[in-house]
Amino acid sequence: MGELPAGSQTATIHLVGRLNELERKLSGLLLQSQSSDQRLMTVRDETPTAAAAAAAAASKPASDFATEKLPIIEGVITVLNRELEKMTMDMDALERQRRMERELLDSMDRKVRSLERMIAMKDATINELTIRLTSVEQTSYDGVLLWRVSEVQKKRQEAVSGRVTSVYSSPFFTSRTGDLLLYVVL
């Protein structure tokens, strides 16, 4: 048991298998003990006849054998019970550890989702600031604007099809407090 890493699912499966094996051995020993007790009871209950006396004499070594084996069987059962209790405690400890690891995993999962939401909000803020910066950079106060239109063919096709009806330039002024002038050259 000490060889297996704590908290692993393999350890739990191994413990359950070992526990089942010990339970089978314990039930086998109990059945064996009961059958020995029943044989002893039947020998004692028989009427004393010559055959019974002979059987009793023959069974006396068997009863001595059972009497000698009974403490050994009880010792084995005691050891198996201790191992069963130890395995049960180990399984409980592994179950508690699994629950704690599951709670930690859930907590980390919630934290990751929270961080993903924060990243999405930061991305939206960065995009908004990029648009504002581009607008400020492209605004002209000397009355001249160089307007670069990208993907002209695509925008022309969209205008012909009616999907997009207008294209807007960034603002340009004659001075910081001046009027808006618009000259379009195609």
N, C-alpha and C positions, 0 to 999 in steps of 0.2 A: 504494500500500500504506500510505503514511503517512497517508492521508486516513481510513482505516477505524479505528474505535475498537478498541483492543487488547482481546482476550478475547471479542469478540462472536462469535456463531455465524455471523453474516453474513460476517465477515472470514474465518473458516475456510472457508466454502463458496466465497467468492471466490478464496481462495488455491488451493484444490483445483481449481477451474475453470481458473484461470490456469495452474497447473502442468500440467494435462492439455492445454491449448492449446499450451503450449511443447513438451511431449513430442511432440505431433502434428507441429508445425513441424520439430522436430529429426529425427524419423523421415522426414519428407518430404525434407528436405535430404540426409539420408544416402542415401535411395533415388536421389535425383537425382545425387548424387556417384557412386554405384555404377554407374548407367546410363551416365554419362559415361566412367567408367573402362572399362566393358565395350566401349563404342564404340571407344575408343582401342585396346584390346587386339585387337579384330577387325580394325581397319585395319592394325595392325602384323603380324598373323598371315597376312594374305592373300599369295598368291604374286605376285611382281612381274610383272604383265602390263601391257599398254598401258592397259587400263581401270583396273587397280589403280593404276598410276602416276598416272593422271589423278585417280583418287579420292584418292590420297595427296596430290597437289598441292592438290586441293580441300579435303581434310580438314586440311591443314597450318594454315590459318587457324583451323579449328575446334579443333585441338589447342592452338594459341596462345591461342585464346579460353578453352579449358579450363584451360590453364596460368595464364592471367591471373586466371581466376575462382576457382581453387583456394584461393589465400590469402584471398580474400574470404569464401568458403564456410567455411574453417577459422576465420576471425575471427568469423563469425556463430555458428558452432557453439560457439566458446569463450564468446561473450557469453551464448548460451542456457544453456550449462552453468553459468556463474556465476549467472545469474538462477535457474536450477533449484536450485542449492545455497543461494542466499539465501532462496528460497521455502521450501525444506525446513527451513532453520534457523528461519524465521519460524513455520512450522507447528509445529515442535518447541517453540518458545517459547510459542506459543498453547496447545498441549496441556499443557505444564507449568503455565501459568497457570490453565487450566481445572481441572486436578487440584487445584491449591492452593485455588482458589475452591470446589471441590466438598468438599474436606476442611474448609474453614472453614464451609461451609453445614451439613455434617454435625455439626460441633462445636456450632454454634449451635442446631441442632435438638435435640441431646442436652441442651443447657443449658435450652432452653425446656421440654422434657419434665420435667426435674428441677424447674424452678421451678413448673410446673403441679402436680406431686406435692406440693411444699411448700405451695402455696396450698390444695390440698385438705386437707392435714393442718391447716393454720391454720384453715380454715373449720370443720373438725370440732371443733377445740379451742374456737373461738369459740362454736359451738352448745352444746357441753358447759358452758362457763362461763355462757352465757346461761341455760341450764336451772338451773344451781346458784344463780345470782343470783336468778332468779325464785322458786326454792324458798325461799331465805333471806328475800327480801322478803315473801313470802306467809305465812311462819311467824309465828304470833301467840303472844305469851307472856302475854296478859292474859285468856285464857279465851274470847275472842270472835273468831270468824273470819267474815269476809264472803267467801263463796265464790261467785264468778261462774262460771256454767256457760254456755259458749257453744254454739251450735247444739243447743239442747235437743231440737228435733223430730227432728233427724238421729240424735242419741244415743238417743232413745226408740225410734225405728224399728229401730236396730241391736240394742237390748236385746230388743225384741219378736221380732225374727227370730232371735235367739240368737247373733248374731255377736259381740257384746260383752255380757258378763254383769255387769260392775261398772265403777264410775267412782270414782276416788279423789280426795280433797281433799288439800290440803297440811296438814301437821300444825299443831295449835294446842294450847297449854298454858295452865294457869292462871297459871304464873309460869315463870321461866327454869329452875328446878329442880323445878317442880311436876308434877302428874299430867296425863295426857291426858284431856280431857273431850270427849265427843262428844254433840252435840245435833243432831238432824236435823229440819229444819222444811221441809215441802213445801207 
